[in-house]
Amino acid sequence: MDEGISSAVLFYIGPLPIHETVVTTWLIMLGLVVFCAMLTRRLSLQPGKWQTMLEGVVLTLEQAIANADPVNAQKLLPLIGTFWIFLPIANLLGVIPGLNSPTRDLSVTAALALVVFLSVHLYGIRQLGMSYFRHYLSPSPILLPFHIISEFTRTIALAVRLFGNIMSLEMAALLILLVAGFLVPVPILMLHIIEALVQAYIFGMLALIYVAGAMQQVNPATRPK
């Protein structure tokens, strides 16, 4: 189950090595695109069971986002909803024998954290314009270095938290399987499933808090005097 932090190289494109993690991640994304395209191909005003299920998932995600930011829920749905759909699948892939979770690779979780980091600023600028950056000088310009350090540390923590939890769960399952045989790891497998879902929810919720917080910064141009 575990091959170390770095995934195996499957093939090369010229001098560029293509790792198992890259292939697995792209297969998940391709599968989601095809699945969603099939579900949304024949939408109607009288939905069938698949359309009803799809609408239920979208409404559930939107409601969860609205609990944190009711004003911007629809704007945040594409980003946060994607995290909450992609991450459970990626985290649980390691349960299937012969496959590894992409999120057990630090490069994947770092890329996801980088997406959150960039999204915070993009959504903040879109909502408030360039005045968004003024919050780094509030309440005093002296705090600017601390605000910048905070941005980077929380991004690193976001990447390491997801990576560490998924990696540790897969390693624990592997060690118990080697020592105790095939039946004993069943409770560990259930724990893996629960923890994988919890970590996907936590990552998406933290991303939601960070992005929503950026969008809700007080615009100095509209601040009451």
Phi, psi and omega per residue, in radians:
M1 nan -0.646 -3.051
D2 -1.984 2.355 3.129
E3 -2.155 0.336 -3.101
G4 1.710 3.130 -3.086
I5 -1.171 -0.721 -3.131
S6 -1.495 2.350 3.132
S7 -1.388 2.860 -3.093
A8 -1.245 2.591 3.057
V9 -1.454 2.129 -3.114
L10 -1.566 -0.705 3.117
F11 -2.847 3.084 -3.118
Y12 -2.139 2.497 2.927
I13 -1.952 1.694 -2.977
G14 1.116 -2.267 3.113
P15 -1.480 -0.046 -3.042
L16 -1.544 2.045 3.094
P17 -1.352 2.368 3.090
I18 -1.858 1.973 -3.068
H19 -1.488 2.822 3.094
E20 -0.984 -0.691 -3.126
T21 -1.040 -0.739 -3.134
V22 -1.111 -0.809 -3.127
V23 -1.096 -0.791 -3.128
T24 -1.088 -0.768 -3.137
T25 -1.084 -0.776 -3.135
W26 -1.199 -0.576 3.080
L27 -1.164 -0.681 3.077
I28 -1.087 -0.822 -3.130
M29 -1.101 -0.735 3.124
L30 -1.103 -0.742 3.118
G31 -1.089 -0.709 3.121
L32 -1.161 -0.707 3.130
V33 -1.104 -0.821 -3.132
V34 -1.121 -0.765 -3.116
F35 -1.083 -0.816 -3.140
C36 -1.171 -0.643 3.114
A37 -1.116 -0.677 3.115
M38 -1.186 -0.683 -3.115
L39 -1.234 -0.567 -3.060
T40 -1.695 0.118 -3.061
R41 -1.232 -0.602 -3.064
R42 -2.248 1.074 3.086
L43 -1.285 2.528 -3.122
S44 -2.556 2.919 3.111
L45 -1.305 -0.283 3.065
Q46 -2.020 1.473 -2.982
P47 -1.190 2.519 2.991
G48 -1.483 -2.942 -3.052
K49 -1.184 -0.628 -3.130
W50 -1.241 -0.730 3.106
Q51 -1.154 -0.661 3.095
T52 -1.097 -0.743 3.105
M53 -1.102 -0.772 3.141
L54 -1.093 -0.775 3.122
E55 -1.122 -0.635 3.106
G56 -1.117 -0.710 3.109
V57 -1.123 -0.796 -3.122
V58 -1.103 -0.769 -3.135
L59 -1.155 -0.643 3.106
T60 -1.134 -0.763 3.105
L61 -1.115 -0.759 -3.130
E62 -1.124 -0.671 3.129
Q63 -1.168 -0.687 3.099
A64 -1.094 -0.687 3.100
I65 -1.213 -0.682 -3.128
A66 -1.126 -0.448 3.086
N67 -1.113 -0.490 3.111
A68 -1.667 -0.613 -3.106
D69 -2.604 1.486 -3.082
P70 -1.140 -0.445 -3.092
V71 -1.276 -0.718 -3.022
N72 -1.892 0.372 -3.037
A73 -1.029 -0.785 -3.107
Q74 -1.189 -0.575 3.104
K75 -1.207 -0.591 -3.077
L76 -1.546 -0.240 -3.078
L77 -0.991 -0.805 -3.120
P78 -1.032 -0.739 -3.101
L79 -1.278 -0.990 -3.056
I80 -1.203 -0.676 3.103
G81 -1.071 -0.653 3.097
T82 -1.118 -0.741 3.089
F83 -1.040 -0.802 -3.064
W84 -1.272 -0.236 3.045
I85 -1.688 -0.767 -3.088
F86 -1.224 -0.784 -3.001
L87 -1.147 -0.742 3.076
P88 -1.014 -0.705 3.128
I89 -1.152 -0.803 -3.128
A90 -1.119 -0.714 -3.123
N91 -1.192 -0.615 -3.048
L92 -1.526 -0.119 -3.084
L93 -1.100 -0.524 3.142
G94 -1.178 -0.232 3.086
V95 -1.209 -0.498 -3.133
I96 -1.329 2.180 -3.130
P97 -0.987 2.339 3.121
G98 1.573 -0.140 3.140
L99 -2.026 2.725 3.109
N100 -2.154 2.562 3.090
S101 -1.225 2.272 3.071
P102 -1.035 -0.518 -3.088
T103 -1.340 0.003 2.992
R104 -1.450 -0.059 3.113
D105 -1.781 2.149 -3.079
L106 -1.068 -0.510 3.139
S107 -1.128 -0.597 3.123
V108 -1.252 -0.838 -3.133
T109 -1.157 -0.564 3.070
A110 -1.158 -0.686 3.102
A111 -1.136 -0.715 3.099
L112 -1.117 -0.737 3.100
A113 -1.121 -0.629 3.095
L114 -1.145 -0.650 3.067
V115 -1.055 -0.748 3.103
V116 -1.110 -0.777 -3.138
F117 -1.004 -0.836 -3.135
L118 -1.203 -0.648 -3.120
S119 -1.136 -0.640 3.115
V120 -0.951 -0.839 -3.080
H121 -1.328 -0.647 3.134
L122 -1.139 -0.791 3.112
Y123 -1.175 -0.666 3.115
G124 -1.107 -0.755 3.118
I125 -1.174 -0.713 3.129
R126 -1.093 -0.620 -3.097
Q127 -1.398 -0.728 -2.976
L128 -2.034 -0.109 -3.040
G129 1.346 -2.911 -3.099
M130 -1.185 -0.267 3.069
S131 -1.151 -0.209 3.065
Y132 -0.947 -0.665 -3.049
F133 -1.248 -0.185 -3.131
R134 -1.176 -0.355 -3.124
H135 -1.185 -0.318 3.072
Y136 -1.191 -0.342 3.141
L137 -1.736 0.111 -3.103
S138 -1.848 2.426 -0.002
P139 -1.464 -0.076 3.131
S140 -2.579 2.475 3.092
P141 -1.029 -0.375 3.129
I142 -1.064 -0.477 -3.073
L143 -1.461 0.004 -3.115
L144 -0.941 -0.856 3.137
P145 -1.042 -0.617 -3.125
F146 -1.236 -0.651 3.063
H147 -1.094 -0.742 -3.132
I148 -1.149 -0.778 3.103
I149 -1.060 -0.709 3.133
S150 -1.066 -0.697 3.128
E151 -1.053 -0.767 -3.089
F152 -1.307 -0.692 -3.103
T153 -1.166 -0.691 -3.137
R154 -1.247 -0.505 3.068
T155 -1.195 -0.759 3.095
I156 -1.100 -0.756 3.131
A157 -1.078 -0.661 3.136
L158 -1.090 -0.725 3.139
A159 -1.233 -0.801 -3.046
V160 -1.226 -0.613 -3.113
R161 -1.082 -0.868 -3.115
L162 -1.154 -0.806 3.124
F163 -1.025 -0.845 -3.069
G164 -1.091 -0.724 -3.108
N165 -1.204 -0.773 -3.121
I166 -1.211 -0.740 3.112
M167 -1.076 -0.777 -3.104
S168 -1.153 -0.666 3.114
L169 -1.134 -0.749 -3.140
E170 -1.183 -0.678 3.116
M171 -1.171 -0.701 3.116
A172 -1.099 -0.751 3.118
A173 -1.106 -0.695 -3.140
L174 -1.145 -0.799 -3.114
L175 -1.110 -0.757 3.139
I176 -1.174 -0.634 3.095
L177 -1.097 -0.721 -3.131
L178 -1.208 -0.630 -3.046
V179 -1.494 -0.737 -2.939
A180 -1.911 -0.119 3.140
G181 1.691 -2.888 -2.934
F182 -1.551 -0.425 -3.037
L183 -1.501 -0.646 -3.082
V184 -1.067 -0.665 -3.088
P185 -1.188 -0.022 -3.110
V186 -1.015 -0.813 3.070
P187 -1.070 -0.621 3.089
I188 -1.132 -0.648 3.098
L189 -1.099 -0.754 3.093
M190 -1.109 -0.705 3.089
L191 -1.088 -0.698 3.110
H192 -1.045 -0.780 -3.133
I193 -1.096 -0.816 -3.128
I194 -1.118 -0.814 -3.108
E195 -1.145 -0.631 3.116
A196 -1.098 -0.725 3.111
L197 -1.196 -0.704 3.134
V198 -1.117 -0.765 -3.129
Q199 -1.156 -0.613 3.064
A200 -1.116 -0.742 3.129
Y201 -1.141 -0.758 -3.123
I202 -1.098 -0.783 -3.139
F203 -1.051 -0.817 3.132
G204 -1.124 -0.666 -3.138
M205 -1.194 -0.713 3.090
L206 -1.126 -0.721 3.071
A207 -1.056 -0.722 3.113
L208 -1.079 -0.784 -3.133
I209 -1.098 -0.754 -3.113
Y210 -1.140 -0.830 -3.076
V211 -1.228 -0.778 3.126
A212 -1.085 -0.651 3.096
G213 -1.091 -0.666 3.111
A214 -1.174 -0.644 -3.116
M215 -1.308 -0.335 -3.092
Q216 -1.770 0.190 3.057
Q217 -1.075 2.485 3.138
V218 -1.225 2.168 3.094
N219 -1.337 2.056 -3.092
P220 -1.011 -0.472 -3.132
A221 -1.234 -0.404 -3.118
T222 -1.948 0.083 -3.114
R223 -1.180 2.329 3.132
P224 -1.082 2.473 3.137
K225 -1.795 nan nan
